[in-house]
């Protein structure tokens, strides 16, 4: 089957932070691309037994962006009430979920740029007291986003046959 959504990976090679940030941005783009052109029903439709949908993945990644970059890197408040799962409440529109992700990405990018150095320690340590670096958070979030981009790719293929990163 031909890959209908394939794009090249980033070619940035100007420094550690630039490369890490470029690959995270690429994975975010891949997730959002999986939502393009689908109906609300398709975006909300769980295609696996766990109940995961493309919109649920976007909602989950919004939370992850806010938790890691807004809270841990930026030092802003976080509450367990802020946590969302893969089930998108019916009162939230598709546009609200997608725009929430875009806003979280913009906030995350500002936190990354403000930290400016991959070795910069996060503002808020993990519950075990470990204070990771921005480098670690970037690697973690790129892995998390890529994992869920792969899930979205499979769900999208199940929905309409579109494939590719």
N, C-alpha and C positions, 0 to 999 in steps of 0.2 A: 504494500500500500504506500502510495506517495505521501510524503510529509507535507501537509498543506500549510503548516504554521511555522516552519523551520526558519530560524534566524541564526546568524553567526554569533559566537560568544564574543565578549569584549576583547579588544586588541590593546587595551591600555597596559602599559608596562613602564610607568614613570615613577614608581615608588610604591612601597608596601601599602600605605593607606589608600592611595589612588586605585591600586589593583583590587584590594579587598573590597573597597566601596563599589567599584565598577561591577564586580561579580555579584554583590548583593543586589544592586540596582537591576541587573539583568534578570536575576531570579524573580524579583518582585514583578518586573515587566511580564515575565512568562506566566505568572499566576494571573495577572489581570487580563492578559491576552486570552486565556482560557474562558473568560466570562464574556468576551466580545461576541455579539451576534446571537446570543442565546435569549430565549424568552424567560420571563420570571419563573414560570413553572419549571423549565429546564434547570435554571440556576439553583432552585430550591430542592430539586428532586434528588433524594438519596439514591445512589446507584450501587451501594454495597451494604451488607448486613449491619455494619456499624452505624449507618445513618448518615454518612458523610456526603455532603453536596459541595458543589463548587462555591456557592455562597457561604456555606458553613466554614470552608477552608479560609476564605477571605476574612470572615469575622474572627476566626481563631488567630490568623496572622496579624490582624490589627491589634489584638490583645498582646501578642508576643512582641510586636514592635514597641508598643507603649511600655510594657513591663521591662524590657531590656534597655531600651534607649531613653525613654522618658524618665523611668524610675531609676534604674541602676546606673546608667551613664550620666543622666542629667540631674539626678538627685531629687526629682519631684515625688510628691506623695503617691502612694499606691494603696489600694484597699482591695480585699478579696471581693468586695462588691463590684469592682471593676472587671472581674473575670467573666469571660463569655465562653460558651462552649461551641460545639459544631452545629447546634440547633439554633437557627435564626428565628427569633420571635416574629410571628406574622405581622405584628404592628410595625416592624422595621421594614422599610422599602428596600428594594435592591439598590437604588441610588444612594440611600443613606449608608448602607453597608459598604458599598464601593467607595463612596466619598470619604467615609470614615477611615478606610484603609489608606487612601491617598493622603489624607490629613496626617495620619500617623506616620506615614513614610516621610512626609515633609518635616514633621517634628523630629523624627529620628535623624534625618540628614543634617538638620541644624545641630543636633547634639553631637553627631560625629564630627562635623566641621568645627564646632566649639572645642571639642577635646583635642582635635588636631594632631595627635601623636598616638600611634598604635600602642605605645607603652604606657599611656596615661591610665592610671588606675580608675576604676569606676567609683562613683560618688557613694553608692550604697552597696555594702558587701552582701553576699548571699547569707541566708539564715545560719549557715555553718561558720560565718565569720570571714570566709575567703573573699578577698577583694581582687577580683580579676581585672585584667587590662581591657582596654578598648579592643585590642587585637583579638582577645578571646571572645568578646561579645560579637564582634564582626564574624568571626569564624563560626560561632554557634548559630547566629541568625542566618547566615548564608546556608548552612547545613539544614536548618529547620525550614527555611523558605524553599530550598531546592527539593527537600523531601516532599513537601506539600505541593510544589509545582508538579512533581511526578504523579502524585495522587490526582491532581486536577487534570493532568494530561490523560490519564486512564479514564476518568469520569467523562471528560469531553469526548473521547473516542467512543465510549459507550452511548453517549447521547446522540451524536451526529456524524461520527466517523472522522472528525478533524484530528490530525496528529501533528507532532513536531514540537520542538521547544520554542 
